[in-house]
């Protein structure tokens, strides 16, 4: 089965630093997502992206966050100035369409630790 | 807004035991319901889904029935295996948005 690839698998950074989390969605997919899971909490929706623009975002996705599809294959999440509370597992996902019943394909996640 | 509540873990069972992981949802309208599974070191994978009331999703011996009257989608398996050890996530998705709403996840450990 095709896979969504995320790099790095672990990222450690100092508070206030910028981080970029990278994802390669499945090649024929059109809709892209970022989710995160703080340890012991729910998997939370951050943002969805289609046709080179954000289609929906959560309250968590404030001005410190941005997403980009810089070329035809990568989908990145940037956090401009990391805070301790940004420490979480970040999941990228993609899907070919947004039908309610369509499944999302998830990557294995990037564990971000902010010190 | 939409929310999903699932049984707190961790759950530890012996091989061949019966498994139930409870999940309830709140949503406007009629969401689609999903169970995702995350094996160690891997991403979330769709395990099964149900798209309307009374639908039963099934896969790999797991089943869940969409119960509108109790707003539930409990996951069951009659005889678990060591290889079923993973984190299980219940999720819902409404018609009018792009996102999945997840529960916290339940860690299942199956011992030989």
gemmi code that builds the backbone of each chain (N, CA, C; Angstrom):
import gemmi

chains = {
    "A": [
        ("UNK", (0.856, -1.197, 0.000), (0.000, 0.000, 0.000), (0.887, 1.241, 0.000)),
        ("UNK", (0.475, 2.303, -0.708), (1.286, 3.532, -0.708), (1.368, 4.124, 0.693)),
        ("UNK", (2.447, 4.899, 0.920), (2.696, 5.422, 2.255), (2.916, 6.924, 2.245)),
        ("UNK", (2.555, 7.545, 3.345), (2.924, 8.931, 3.607), (4.214, 8.890, 4.420)),
        ("UNK", (5.198, 9.666, 4.013), (6.507, 9.644, 4.657), (6.744, 10.946, 5.405)),
        ("UNK", (7.201, 10.827, 6.649), (7.511, 12.020, 7.440), (8.961, 11.983, 7.906)),
        ("UNK", (9.588, 13.144, 7.852), (10.955, 13.277, 8.379), (11.080, 14.589, 9.141)),
        ("UNK", (11.921, 14.637, 10.182), (12.572, 13.486, 10.799), (11.582, 12.722, 11.677)),
        ("UNK", (11.995, 11.597, 12.199), (11.111, 10.864, 13.112), (11.149, 11.494, 14.508)),
        ("UNK", (12.286, 12.083, 14.860), (12.416, 12.792, 16.124), (13.124, 14.117, 15.871)),
        ("UNK", (12.652, 15.150, 16.547), (13.274, 16.472, 16.417), (13.341, 17.094, 17.811)),
        ("UNK", (14.533, 17.478, 18.193), (14.700, 18.160, 19.471), (15.147, 19.582, 19.178)),
        ("UNK", (14.532, 20.556, 19.817), (14.865, 21.944, 19.554), (14.783, 22.760, 20.835)),
        ("UNK", (15.425, 23.906, 20.803), (15.358, 24.822, 21.945), (14.154, 25.748, 21.785)),
        ("UNK", (13.567, 26.108, 22.902), (12.453, 27.036, 22.894), (12.836, 28.310, 22.131)),
        ("UNK", (11.921, 28.796, 21.304), (12.175, 29.999, 20.523), (12.757, 29.733, 19.149)),
        ("UNK", (13.225, 28.527, 18.908), (13.787, 28.188, 17.596), (12.681, 27.845, 16.605)),
        ("UNK", (13.015, 27.975, 15.352), (12.104, 27.589, 14.274), (12.327, 26.125, 13.923)),
        ("UNK", (11.246, 25.413, 13.666), (11.377, 24.039, 13.183), (10.520, 23.861, 11.938)),
        ("UNK", (10.963, 22.982, 11.078), (10.197, 22.605, 9.893), (10.045, 21.097, 9.898)),
        ("UNK", (8.809, 20.663, 9.895), (8.508, 19.238, 9.832), (8.104, 18.916, 8.398)),
        ("UNK", (8.647, 17.840, 7.897), (8.474, 17.541, 6.470), (7.636, 16.285, 6.257)),
        ("UNK", (6.902, 16.318, 5.179), (6.001, 15.219, 4.831), (6.003, 15.051, 3.320)),
        ("UNK", (5.994, 13.807, 2.879), (5.781, 13.521, 1.466), (4.474, 12.748, 1.369)),
        ("UNK", (3.398, 13.407, 0.945), (2.108, 12.703, 0.825), (2.134, 11.688, -0.316)),
        ("UNK", (1.093, 10.902, -0.410), (0.958, 9.949, -1.503), (0.770, 10.727, -2.808)),
        ("UNK", (1.393, 10.241, -3.871), (1.631, 11.083, -5.037), (0.370, 11.578, -5.733)),
        ("UNK", (-0.699, 10.850, -5.774), (-1.887, 11.321, -6.486), (-2.926, 11.950, -5.554)),
        ("UNK", (-2.535, 12.180, -4.302), (-3.473, 12.786, -3.368), (-3.483, 14.300, -3.523)),
        ("UNK", (-4.621, 14.890, -3.148), (-4.818, 16.318, -3.363), (-5.062, 17.089, -2.071)),
        ("UNK", (-5.413, 16.376, -1.004), (-5.793, 17.023, 0.249), (-4.793, 16.600, 1.322)),
        ("UNK", (-4.313, 17.562, 2.060), (-3.232, 17.293, 3.006), (-3.592, 17.876, 4.362)),
        ("UNK", (-3.092, 17.223, 5.397), (-3.485, 17.568, 6.758), (-2.288, 17.466, 7.699)),
        ("UNK", (-2.362, 18.253, 8.750), (-1.482, 18.055, 9.905), (-2.353, 17.889, 11.143)),
        ("UNK", (-1.978, 16.879, 11.935), (-2.579, 16.636, 13.237), (-1.444, 16.575, 14.254)),
        ("UNK", (-1.794, 16.736, 15.529), (-0.774, 16.512, 16.542), (-1.400, 15.831, 17.754)),
        ("UNK", (-0.514, 15.173, 18.524), (-0.968, 14.535, 19.743), (0.025, 14.840, 20.854)),
        ("UNK", (-0.404, 15.660, 21.790), (0.380, 15.878, 22.998), (0.237, 14.621, 23.860)),
        ("UNK", (1.315, 14.255, 24.515), (1.348, 13.015, 25.284), (0.152, 12.915, 26.228)),
        ("UNK", (-0.596, 11.819, 26.093), (-1.724, 11.572, 26.982), (-3.005, 12.272, 26.588)),
        ("UNK", (-2.965, 13.015, 25.483), (-4.157, 13.750, 25.063), (-4.655, 13.244, 23.699)),
        ("UNK", (-5.726, 13.873, 23.227), (-6.321, 13.431, 21.965), (-5.457, 13.836, 20.785)),
        ("UNK", (-5.640, 13.121, 19.707), (-5.083, 13.558, 18.429), (-5.919, 14.756, 17.966)),
        ("UNK", (-5.255, 15.875, 17.745), (-5.969, 17.129, 17.441), (-5.701, 17.568, 16.006)),
        ("UNK", (-6.728, 18.011, 15.359), (-6.604, 18.569, 14.014), (-5.922, 19.930, 14.068)),
        ("UNK", (-4.974, 20.153, 13.180), (-4.332, 21.458, 13.079), (-4.807, 22.208, 11.838)),
        ("UNK", (-4.655, 21.570, 10.670), (-4.894, 22.310, 9.431), (-5.125, 21.341, 8.282)),
        ("UNK", (-5.929, 21.775, 7.325), (-6.078, 21.048, 6.065), (-5.694, 21.983, 4.923)),
        ("UNK", (-5.261, 21.397, 3.824), (-4.647, 22.173, 2.740), (-5.051, 21.552, 1.418)),
        ("UNK", (-5.515, 22.411, 0.500), (-5.931, 21.931, -0.814), (-5.699, 23.024, -1.836)),
        ("UNK", (-5.227, 22.648, -2.975), (-5.059, 23.599, -4.082), (-4.202, 24.786, -3.652)),
        ("UNK", (-3.153, 24.476, -2.926), (-2.167, 25.469, -2.482), (-2.697, 26.508, -1.522)),
        ("UNK", (-3.759, 26.156, -0.811), (-4.188, 27.067, 0.228), (-4.827, 26.305, 1.383)),
        ("UNK", (-4.851, 26.963, 2.535), (-5.462, 26.354, 3.708), (-6.974, 26.319, 3.517)),
        ("UNK", (-7.581, 25.147, 3.727), (-9.027, 25.023, 3.599), (-9.720, 25.078, 4.956)),
        ("UNK", (-9.049, 24.660, 5.988), (-9.596, 24.746, 7.333), (-8.445, 24.707, 8.331)),
        ("UNK", (-8.604, 25.411, 9.440), (-7.591, 25.353, 10.491), (-8.248, 25.440, 11.847)),
        ("UNK", (-7.560, 24.901, 12.837), (-8.102, 24.908, 14.188), (-7.584, 26.123, 14.947)),
        ("UNK", (-8.105, 26.281, 16.150), (-7.662, 27.386, 17.012), (-6.190, 27.247, 17.388)),
        ("UNK", (-5.707, 26.018, 17.382), (-4.306, 25.788, 17.734), (-3.386, 26.413, 16.683)),
        ("UNK", (-3.823, 26.406, 15.470), (-3.006, 26.835, 14.321), (-2.988, 28.354, 14.271)),
        ("UNK", (-2.162, 28.937, 15.138), (-2.096, 30.400, 15.201), (-0.984, 30.921, 14.289)),
        ("UNK", (-0.626, 32.176, 14.471), (0.331, 32.819, 13.559), (1.728, 32.214, 13.633)),
        ("UNK", (1.986, 31.428, 14.655), (3.297, 30.780, 14.761), (3.436, 29.596, 13.793)),
        ("UNK", (2.309, 29.141, 13.281), (2.311, 27.976, 12.406), (2.100, 28.410, 10.958)),
        ("UNK", (2.726, 27.682, 10.065), (2.437, 27.872, 8.639), (2.663, 26.547, 7.915)),
        ("UNK", (1.997, 26.412, 6.784), (2.170, 25.214, 5.977), (2.495, 25.656, 4.557)),
        ("UNK", (3.161, 24.750, 3.855), (3.600, 25.078, 2.513), (3.752, 23.797, 1.717)),
        ("UNK", (3.489, 23.937, 0.433), (3.798, 22.839, -0.476), (4.790, 23.408, -1.485)),
        ("UNK", (6.058, 23.388, -1.128), (7.064, 24.127, -1.921), (7.321, 23.561, -3.307)),
        ("UNK", (7.023, 22.286, -3.488), (7.209, 21.669, -4.798), (6.090, 20.665, -4.978)),
        ("UNK", (6.201, 19.818, -5.956), (5.085, 18.915, -6.227), (4.965, 17.749, -5.283)),
        ("UNK", (5.940, 17.594, -4.356), (5.900, 16.386, -3.546), (5.892, 16.649, -2.038)),
        ("UNK", (6.545, 17.697, -1.567), (6.645, 17.917, -0.130), (5.514, 18.772, 0.413)),
        ("UNK", (5.197, 18.532, 1.688), (4.204, 19.330, 2.409), (4.805, 19.582, 3.779)),
        ("UNK", (5.047, 20.841, 4.120), (5.789, 21.142, 5.344), (4.942, 21.910, 6.346)),
        ("UNK", (5.260, 21.700, 7.606), (4.684, 22.457, 8.709), (5.822, 23.203, 9.375)),
        ("UNK", (5.711, 24.519, 9.459), (6.730, 25.336, 10.109), (6.164, 25.924, 11.386)),
        ("UNK", (6.966, 25.837, 12.432), (6.643, 26.532, 13.675), (7.725, 27.580, 13.866)),
        ("UNK", (7.346, 28.853, 13.860), (8.333, 29.931, 13.795), (9.141, 30.073, 15.070)),
        ("UNK", (8.500, 30.040, 16.187), (9.184, 30.239, 17.465), (8.580, 29.242, 18.449)),
        ("UNK", (9.249, 28.117, 18.599), (8.638, 27.012, 19.346), (8.498, 27.336, 20.823)),
        ("UNK", (7.427, 26.785, 21.396), (7.170, 26.909, 22.826), (7.218, 25.504, 23.433)),
        ("UNK", (7.376, 25.464, 24.742), (7.419, 24.163, 25.415), (6.169, 23.343, 25.107)),
        ("UNK", (5.028, 24.029, 25.054), (3.762, 23.323, 24.848), (3.566, 22.831, 23.409)),
        ("UNK", (4.508, 23.136, 22.531), (4.453, 22.580, 21.172), (5.003, 21.153, 21.120)),
        ("UNK", (5.582, 20.708, 22.216), (6.099, 19.335, 22.256), (4.950, 18.356, 22.066)),
        ("UNK", (5.061, 17.527, 21.036), (3.976, 16.613, 20.673), (4.456, 15.718, 19.548)),
        ("UNK", (3.621, 14.732, 19.230), (3.819, 13.948, 18.009), (2.978, 14.617, 16.920)),
        ("UNK", (3.610, 14.914, 15.812), (2.927, 15.575, 14.705), (2.740, 14.577, 13.570)),
        ("UNK", (1.498, 14.438, 13.133), (1.161, 13.503, 12.067), (0.739, 14.270, 10.817)),
        ("UNK", (1.267, 13.846, 9.703), (0.826, 14.328, 8.406), (-0.129, 13.286, 7.817)),
        ("UNK", (-1.104, 13.741, 7.040), (-2.035, 12.811, 6.394), (-2.409, 13.349, 5.027)),
        ("UNK", (-2.844, 12.444, 4.161), (-3.311, 12.877, 2.845), (-4.454, 11.981, 2.401)),
        ("UNK", (-5.219, 12.496, 1.453), (-6.303, 11.725, 0.874), (-6.559, 12.230, -0.531)),
        ("UNK", (-7.166, 11.363, -1.340), (-7.403, 11.734, -2.734), (-8.614, 12.650, -2.877)),
        ("UNK", (-9.555, 12.535, -1.959), (-10.764, 13.350, -2.034), (-11.297, 13.551, -0.627)),
        ("UNK", (-12.228, 14.443, -0.479), (-12.734, 14.737, 0.867), (-14.128, 14.171, 1.096)),
        ("UNK", (-14.465, 13.146, 0.368), (-15.706, 12.464, 0.692), (-15.694, 12.066, 2.165)),
        ("UNK", (-16.846, 12.207, 2.795), (-16.951, 11.923, 4.227), (-16.442, 10.538, 4.590)),
        ("UNK", (-16.568, 9.610, 3.659), (-16.240, 8.224, 3.967), (-14.825, 7.831, 3.558)),
        ("UNK", (-14.127, 8.780, 2.977), (-12.801, 8.478, 2.464), (-11.812, 8.389, 3.616)),
        ("UNK", (-10.939, 7.400, 3.578), (-9.977, 7.282, 4.657), (-8.794, 8.198, 4.412)),
        ("UNK", (-8.191, 8.602, 5.513), (-6.953, 9.358, 5.459), (-5.783, 8.401, 5.594)),
        ("UNK", (-4.717, 8.691, 4.882), (-3.473, 7.949, 5.003), (-2.529, 8.785, 5.861)),
        ("UNK", (-2.059, 8.187, 6.944), (-1.209, 8.913, 7.876), (0.238, 8.475, 7.770)),
        ("UNK", (1.142, 9.415, 8.031), (2.544, 9.082, 8.228), (2.774, 8.559, 9.638)),
        ("UNK", (4.010, 8.154, 9.900), (4.333, 7.571, 11.205), (4.657, 8.622, 12.254)),
        ("UNK", (4.672, 9.884, 11.847), (4.774, 10.946, 12.836), (6.174, 11.464, 13.052)),
        ("UNK", (6.262, 12.715, 13.499), (7.508, 13.322, 13.975), (7.306, 13.693, 15.433)),
        ("UNK", (8.146, 13.138, 16.288), (8.090, 13.473, 17.712), (8.917, 14.736, 17.927)),
        ("UNK", (8.255, 15.837, 18.245), (8.939, 17.107, 18.492), (9.080, 17.328, 19.994)),
        ("UNK", (10.306, 17.553, 20.420), (10.578, 17.871, 21.827), (11.179, 19.260, 21.902)),
        ("UNK", (10.509, 20.151, 22.622), (10.996, 21.520, 22.792), (11.535, 21.660, 24.204)),
        ("UNK", (12.813, 22.026, 24.286), (13.473, 22.099, 25.597), (13.604, 23.541, 26.086)),
    ],
    "B": [
        ("UNK", (-19.030, 21.632, 19.343), (-18.420, 20.954, 18.207), (-18.422, 19.461, 18.390)),
        ("UNK", (-17.946, 18.776, 17.360), (-17.886, 17.319, 17.410), (-16.861, 16.862, 18.433)),
        ("UNK", (-17.127, 15.723, 19.061), (-16.154, 15.153, 19.997), (-16.296, 13.642, 20.019)),
        ("UNK", (-15.226, 12.986, 20.415), (-15.200, 11.529, 20.534), (-14.587, 11.182, 21.881)),
        ("UNK", (-15.257, 10.295, 22.589), (-14.769, 9.846, 23.896), (-14.580, 8.340, 23.846)),
        ("UNK", (-13.382, 7.891, 24.162), (-13.162, 6.462, 24.157), (-12.573, 6.027, 25.485)),
        ("UNK", (-12.683, 4.734, 25.714), (-12.276, 4.127, 26.964), (-10.818, 4.437, 27.254)),
        ("UNK", (-10.569, 4.812, 28.502), (-9.190, 5.075, 28.894), (-8.431, 3.759, 28.973)),
        ("UNK", (-7.190, 3.807, 28.597), (-6.367, 2.620, 28.741), (-5.410, 2.764, 29.895)),
        ("UNK", (-4.374, 1.987, 29.934), (-4.131, 0.900, 28.999), (-4.975, -0.336, 29.320)),
        ("UNK", (-5.168, -1.150, 28.279), (-5.873, -2.412, 28.429), (-4.866, -3.533, 28.222)),
        ("UNK", (-4.822, -4.463, 29.152), (-3.909, -5.604, 29.055), (-4.733, -6.879, 29.088)),
        ("UNK", (-4.561, -7.702, 28.067), (-5.308, -8.950, 27.963), (-4.368, -10.100, 27.671)),
        ("UNK", (-4.849, -11.279, 27.955), (-4.139, -12.487, 27.544), (-4.610, -12.884, 26.155)),
        ("UNK", (-3.740, -13.578, 25.456), (-4.089, -14.049, 24.114), (-5.382, -14.850, 24.170)),
        ("UNK", (-6.217, -14.645, 23.147), (-7.517, -15.303, 22.970), (-8.614, -14.714, 23.844)),
        ("UNK", (-8.327, -13.698, 24.598), (-9.373, -13.042, 25.392), (-10.265, -12.209, 24.483)),
        ("UNK", (-11.443, -11.853, 25.019), (-12.396, -10.998, 24.304), (-12.058, -9.535, 24.575)),
        ("UNK", (-12.140, -8.737, 23.508), (-11.792, -7.322, 23.626), (-13.001, -6.454, 23.347)),
        ("UNK", (-13.211, -5.453, 24.201), (-14.134, -4.356, 23.909), (-13.435, -3.054, 24.254)),
        ("UNK", (-13.444, -2.124, 23.323), (-13.000, -0.752, 23.600), (-14.181, 0.153, 23.282)),
        ("UNK", (-14.664, 0.837, 24.313), (-15.857, 1.670, 24.138), (-15.524, 2.996, 23.476)),
        ("UNK", (-16.462, 3.464, 22.654), (-16.326, 4.756, 21.991), (-17.713, 5.366, 21.858)),
        ("UNK", (-17.856, 6.614, 22.261), (-19.087, 7.362, 22.030), (-18.736, 8.675, 21.359)),
        ("UNK", (-19.712, 9.232, 20.658), (-19.442, 10.449, 19.897), (-20.558, 11.461, 20.101)),
        ("UNK", (-20.228, 12.699, 19.900), (-21.233, 13.754, 19.775), (-20.950, 14.472, 18.467)),
        ("UNK", (-21.994, 14.714, 17.708), (-21.820, 15.354, 16.406), (-23.152, 15.916, 15.944)),
        ("UNK", (-23.073, 16.937, 15.117), (-24.286, 17.407, 14.451), (-24.451, 16.585, 13.178)),
        ("UNK", (-25.636, 16.221, 12.875), (-25.879, 15.430, 11.679), (-25.466, 13.988, 11.856)),
        ("UNK", (-25.047, 13.400, 10.774), (-24.734, 11.972, 10.768), (-23.289, 11.767, 10.328)),
        ("UNK", (-22.390, 11.684, 11.294), (-20.989, 11.536, 10.908), (-20.698, 10.127, 10.412)),
        ("UNK", (-19.606, 9.975, 9.715), (-19.020, 8.667, 9.484), (-18.102, 8.364, 10.662)),
        ("UNK", (-17.999, 7.088, 10.996), (-17.225, 6.679, 12.172), (-16.125, 5.712, 11.761)),
        ("UNK", (-15.002, 5.835, 12.441), (-13.809, 5.089, 12.054), (-13.099, 4.553, 13.304)),
        ("UNK", (-12.408, 3.451, 13.118), (-11.377, 3.034, 14.063), (-10.059, 2.996, 13.305)),
        ("UNK", (-9.085, 3.721, 13.859), (-7.732, 3.678, 13.342), (-6.855, 2.924, 14.351)),
        ("UNK", (-5.778, 2.315, 13.850), (-4.855, 1.587, 14.714), (-3.442, 2.061, 14.426)),
        ("UNK", (-2.666, 2.171, 15.486), (-1.256, 2.549, 15.329), (-0.388, 1.477, 15.970)),
        ("UNK", (0.308, 0.716, 15.117), (1.256, -0.272, 15.605), (2.565, 0.435, 15.954)),
        ("UNK", (3.360, -0.139, 16.832), (4.603, 0.528, 17.263), (5.457, 0.964, 16.079)),
        ("UNK", (5.853, 2.227, 16.091), (6.744, 2.756, 15.062), (6.086, 3.063, 13.729)),
        ("UNK", (4.773, 2.928, 13.646), (4.081, 3.156, 12.384), (3.060, 4.277, 12.507)),
        ("UNK", (2.508, 4.669, 11.363), (1.474, 5.693, 11.348), (0.115, 5.111, 11.666)),
        ("UNK", (-0.875, 5.995, 11.768), (-2.247, 5.533, 11.992), (-2.761, 4.877, 10.712)),
        ("UNK", (-3.384, 3.718, 10.859), (-3.947, 3.018, 9.704), (-5.433, 2.800, 9.951)),
        ("UNK", (-6.207, 2.930, 8.905), (-7.630, 2.661, 9.044), (-7.849, 1.181, 9.332)),
        ("UNK", (-8.590, 0.884, 10.387), (-8.913, -0.495, 10.725), (-10.288, -0.865, 10.164)),
        ("UNK", (-11.273, -0.016, 10.424), (-12.615, -0.251, 9.886), (-13.415, 1.039, 9.956)),
        ("UNK", (-14.542, 1.045, 9.256), (-15.373, 2.234, 9.271), (-16.837, 1.854, 9.100)),
        ("UNK", (-17.716, 2.783, 9.447), (-19.151, 2.622, 9.209), (-19.701, 4.000, 8.866)),
        ("UNK", (-20.552, 4.041, 7.875), (-20.961, 5.339, 7.338), (-22.388, 5.720, 7.663)),
        ("UNK", (-23.190, 4.783, 8.192), (-24.562, 5.150, 8.573), (-25.036, 4.232, 9.686)),
        ("UNK", (-26.129, 4.640, 10.299), (-26.682, 3.922, 11.447), (-26.906, 2.450, 11.117)),
        ("UNK", (-26.529, 1.607, 12.081), (-26.671, 0.152, 12.030), (-25.676, -0.527, 11.102)),
        ("UNK", (-24.842, 0.243, 10.430), (-23.749, -0.357, 9.655), (-22.782, -1.043, 10.601)),
        ("UNK", (-22.225, -2.154, 10.168), (-21.172, -2.819, 10.933), (-19.903, -2.783, 10.096)),
        ("UNK", (-18.861, -2.215, 10.648), (-17.549, -2.279, 10.006), (-16.800, -3.474, 10.566)),
        ("UNK", (-16.012, -4.127, 9.709), (-15.253, -5.273, 10.185), (-13.960, -5.416, 9.395)),
        ("UNK", (-12.935, -5.921, 10.072), (-11.637, -6.122, 9.434), (-10.744, -6.862, 10.420)),
        ("UNK", (-10.024, -7.835, 9.960), (-9.043, -8.584, 10.756), (-9.651, -9.152, 12.037)),
        ("UNK", (-10.911, -9.507, 11.995), (-11.573, -10.072, 13.178), (-12.164, -9.030, 14.111)),
        ("UNK", (-11.873, -7.756, 13.852), (-12.454, -6.665, 14.636), (-13.796, -6.257, 14.025)),
        ("UNK", (-14.717, -5.833, 14.908), (-16.014, -5.351, 14.453), (-16.431, -4.142, 15.275)),
        ("UNK", (-17.227, -3.273, 14.647), (-17.848, -2.178, 15.382), (-19.147, -1.830, 14.677)),
        ("UNK", (-20.199, -1.586, 15.453), (-21.508, -1.276, 14.886), (-21.885, 0.157, 15.222)),
        ("UNK", (-22.326, 0.883, 14.236), (-22.743, 2.288, 14.352), (-24.119, 2.305, 15.016)),
        ("UNK", (-24.147, 2.740, 16.280), (-25.397, 2.772, 17.032), (-25.822, 4.227, 17.229)),
        ("UNK", (-26.811, 4.622, 16.464), (-27.251, 6.025, 16.533), (-27.988, 6.296, 17.844)),
        ("UNK", (-28.733, 5.317, 18.322), (-29.547, 5.542, 19.520), (-28.690, 5.747, 20.764)),
        ("UNK", (-27.517, 5.129, 20.784), (-26.619, 5.298, 21.929), (-25.380, 6.119, 21.554)),
        ("UNK", (-25.353, 6.639, 20.358), (-24.198, 7.386, 19.804), (-22.889, 6.681, 20.135)),
        ("UNK", (-22.835, 5.408, 19.786), (-21.658, 4.615, 20.131), (-21.117, 3.870, 18.918)),
        ("UNK", (-19.864, 3.480, 19.050), (-19.181, 2.722, 17.987), (-18.105, 1.894, 18.661)),
        ("UNK", (-18.522, 0.957, 19.486), (-17.597, 0.173, 20.300), (-16.846, -0.847, 19.446)),
        ("UNK", (-15.571, -0.985, 19.707), (-14.733, -1.934, 18.968), (-14.693, -3.255, 19.726)),
        ("UNK", (-14.867, -4.366, 19.002), (-14.844, -5.684, 19.631), (-14.020, -6.655, 18.800)),
        ("UNK", (-13.427, -7.610, 19.520), (-12.791, -8.745, 18.839), (-12.944, -9.950, 19.764)),
        ("UNK", (-13.316, -11.054, 19.171), (-13.628, -12.231, 19.978), (-12.415, -12.903, 20.591)),
        ("UNK", (-11.257, -12.823, 19.919), (-10.083, -13.564, 20.386), (-8.839, -12.792, 19.934)),
        ("UNK", (-8.254, -12.052, 20.871), (-7.127, -11.191, 20.478), (-5.834, -11.999, 20.383)),
        ("UNK", (-4.917, -11.473, 19.591), (-3.606, -12.073, 19.405), (-2.530, -11.086, 19.862)),
        ("UNK", (-1.344, -11.616, 20.119), (-0.232, -10.747, 20.525), (-0.001, -9.645, 19.490)),
        ("UNK", (-0.184, -9.988, 18.230), (0.044, -9.032, 17.140), (-0.984, -7.903, 17.106)),
        ("UNK", (-2.037, -7.996, 17.903), (-3.029, -6.910, 17.989), (-2.589, -5.808, 18.936)),
        ("UNK", (-1.489, -5.990, 19.624), (-0.983, -4.967, 20.548), (-0.685, -3.696, 19.771)),
        ("UNK", (-1.341, -2.611, 20.154), (-1.255, -1.349, 19.414), (-2.073, -0.299, 20.154)),
        ("UNK", (-2.088, 0.902, 19.609), (-2.978, 1.951, 20.120), (-4.153, 2.077, 19.158)),
        ("UNK", (-5.360, 2.083, 19.675), (-6.576, 2.129, 18.881), (-7.259, 3.478, 19.086)),
        ("UNK", (-7.612, 4.115, 17.974), (-8.233, 5.439, 17.994), (-9.606, 5.379, 17.346)),
        ("UNK", (-10.594, 5.866, 18.049), (-11.922, 6.052, 17.487), (-11.991, 7.463, 16.893)),
        ("UNK", (-12.681, 7.634, 15.780), (-12.727, 8.943, 15.132), (-14.056, 9.127, 14.411)),
        ("UNK", (-14.449, 10.378, 14.242), (-15.658, 10.708, 13.486), (-15.330, 11.765, 12.442)),
        ("UNK", (-16.165, 11.816, 11.433), (-15.971, 12.817, 10.376), (-17.334, 13.215, 9.847)),
        ("UNK", (-17.618, 14.511, 9.906), (-18.907, 15.004, 9.466), (-18.913, 15.324, 7.993)),
        ("UNK", (-20.091, 15.659, 7.502), (-20.233, 15.919, 6.071), (-19.597, 17.219, 5.638)),
        ("UNK", (-19.615, 18.175, 6.539), (-19.330, 19.543, 6.090), (-17.926, 20.001, 6.417)),
        ("UNK", (-17.081, 19.123, 6.868), (-15.724, 19.570, 7.153), (-14.714, 18.550, 6.636)),
        ("UNK", (-13.497, 18.978, 6.648), (-12.440, 18.162, 6.081), (-11.765, 17.270, 7.106)),
        ("UNK", (-12.059, 17.460, 8.383), (-11.193, 16.883, 9.403), (-11.823, 15.694, 10.111)),
        ("UNK", (-10.952, 14.848, 10.627), (-11.326, 13.789, 11.554), (-11.240, 14.319, 12.973)),
        ("UNK", (-12.193, 13.917, 13.800), (-12.140, 14.201, 15.230), (-11.829, 12.891, 15.928)),
        ("UNK", (-10.730, 12.882, 16.699), (-10.254, 11.656, 17.319), (-10.539, 11.606, 18.807)),
        ("UNK", (-10.602, 10.386, 19.320), (-10.517, 10.165, 20.746), (-9.060, 10.152, 21.175)),
        ("UNK", (-8.835, 9.908, 22.469), (-7.476, 9.947, 23.024), (-6.628, 8.757, 22.624)),
        ("UNK", (-7.269, 7.680, 22.224), (-6.505, 6.475, 21.936), (-6.478, 5.547, 23.131)),
        ("UNK", (-6.498, 4.259, 22.869), (-6.450, 3.243, 23.915), (-5.316, 2.284, 23.587)),
        ("UNK", (-4.370, 2.182, 24.510), (-3.254, 1.262, 24.320), (-3.676, -0.138, 24.726)),
        ("UNK", (-3.567, -1.060, 23.796), (-3.868, -2.470, 24.058), (-2.572, -3.266, 24.051)),
        ("UNK", (-2.365, -4.027, 25.113), (-1.240, -4.958, 25.174), (-1.806, -6.353, 25.348)),
        ("UNK", (-1.401, -7.248, 24.456), (-1.843, -8.640, 24.536), (-0.634, -9.498, 24.886)),
        ("UNK", (-0.742, -10.211, 25.983), (0.349, -11.070, 26.439), (0.124, -12.520, 26.012)),
        ("UNK", (1.222, -13.236, 25.705), (1.078, -14.635, 25.276), (0.536, -15.505, 26.400)),
    ],
}
model = gemmi.Model(1)
for chain_id, residues in chains.items():
    chain = gemmi.Chain(chain_id)
    for i, (resn, *xyz) in enumerate(residues, 1):
        res = gemmi.Residue()
        res.name, res.seqid = resn, gemmi.SeqId(i, " ")
        for name, pos in zip(("N", "CA", "C"), xyz):
            atom = gemmi.Atom()
            atom.name, atom.element = name, gemmi.Element(name[0])
            atom.pos, atom.b_iso = gemmi.Position(*pos), 0.0
            res.add_atom(atom)
        chain.add_residue(res)
    model.add_chain(chain)
structure = gemmi.Structure()
structure.add_model(model)
structure.setup_entities()
